[in-house]
Structures are given as structure tokens and as C-alpha cells.
């Protein structure tokens, strides 16, 4: 498992067959990659001020990625090789990312803003939180948030950084289809860009689990793609009809909308009219 806080030499990060190195040479490309029989090597000259979630787009565009594991290892490597102390590096990365997201300057800013407007009630469970930017946004807005993800290392990182940022946030490492929380225990359950990472059977189980836990609303977002983006770990695509079928299977009123991808909102309290 990828440990984002693992010890590494200054300016160099390795995980599996991925190696990321920071160079102090001021000339040349900001970010380069080379794939050989030994694996993937990434060289960069990023400054600490450039550490943020914006790097995700650059990595996808400029690095020869083959899998989601490549993507994650490169992102972690860029952060860890730029600033020596792990908590300093990650706190800077999170602080910069949240600044951009809240200012509307990051690629996912509009998705997060739209999703936050759909949340109802005080208590929120976020499924598949990954780095947890959406969960942090909700916590900063005053919600009582539990961020969850199957990767315990990522949840440990999020918990530590939330403490550094003085943001009240609970984290929970668990399978999104088997969450150790009681029925109707939170107001809203969110799953923002999670279902495209799992097959249809597991996705249906995740939706059912979200409906079980949410006493008022479930908010689901997926990208609309022609082909699954493999480097992000996507394994299937969605369209509006797919979301309507998911909504109908819950037995609750639901709506489907399009905003930088698809959105399914299931009202488990029965307050909304069913979309046609």
C-alpha cells in the first residue's frame, strides 16, 4: 500500500517501479518522464508554492501513466520530493489546494461547489474521499463530516493534515459498500467521483449502502466519458440513463442533472418528486 508519509531521502521518492526526483538545475522542462524496462522515472523542478491539486492535470497531460497506481505514486512523489519534512509538505499541498478550490481556480472547483450546494443537514458522510478536499470543504462550511476511503494510509494522512489545518474532521478507513455506521445515522451521504472506479455490481452495493445510512439525501457525481480514463482508475462510463436506472433501483424519489458530469440526488426522506 502507498504510504504518503513514508520516510524518503531528500529530493527523491520511490514506490514500486516509480521514481520521482527533484532537480535544482534551473533550466529545462519543469516536468519530464521516462519509461524504461526498470519502470517510470519522473524529474521535476517544482517550487513549494506550486504544490497543489493543480498538479493532477499536469501529471495526466505530461507523464506517461499506465495505471491509477502510477498516477498516485507520481503525485505523492512530487509532493514528498519537493519539501523534505512530510507533514510540512502535505500541509502546504492541502493549504494551496484548498485555497484554489475555494477561490474557484482549480479544475474540480465547480464540481465541489455544485456538490456542496446539494448537501442538506448538519451531518455528512463522504464515501471514497481519497485526499479529502471535498470533505474538508464541507467541514470548513460548518458541516460535521466523516471522510471515508478504503485506503487507510490516505485516511491517516487526511486526519493528520486536518489537525494541522485545525479543521474538525473525522476519518474512517472502510469499504464504501460495507460502512460500519448505523442506519439513518447521517443527514447526507456523498459519493463524488467514486462509482466510475468500481464495477456495476459493487457500484450498486455502494449506492444501497449510502441509501441505508442517509436519513435525508444521497448525492452522487460521476464523469461523463466516452471511454474510462485508465490512469485515474476508471473502469466504466456513465450517461444520464445509467444514473436514472441507479436512482430508480433505490425506490426513493431522485433527480438527475448534468454539471461537469452527471449527478444523481436521491432523497431518502421522500421530500422530492421523482424525476421523469
ABEGO torsion letter per residue (X at the ends): XBBAABBBBBGBBBBEABBBBBBABABEBABBBBBBAAEBBBBBABBAAABBAAAAAAAAAABBBABAAAAAAAAAAAAAAABABAAAAAAAAAAAAAAAAAAGABAAAAAAAAAAAABBEABBBBBGAEAGAAAAAAAAAGBBBBBBBABAAAAAAAAAAAAAAGBBBBBBBBBAABBBBBBGABABBBBBGAAAABBAAAAAAAAAAAAAABAABBBBBBBBBABBBAAAGBABBBBAAAAAAAAAAAGBBBBBBBBGEBBBBBBAAGABBBBX
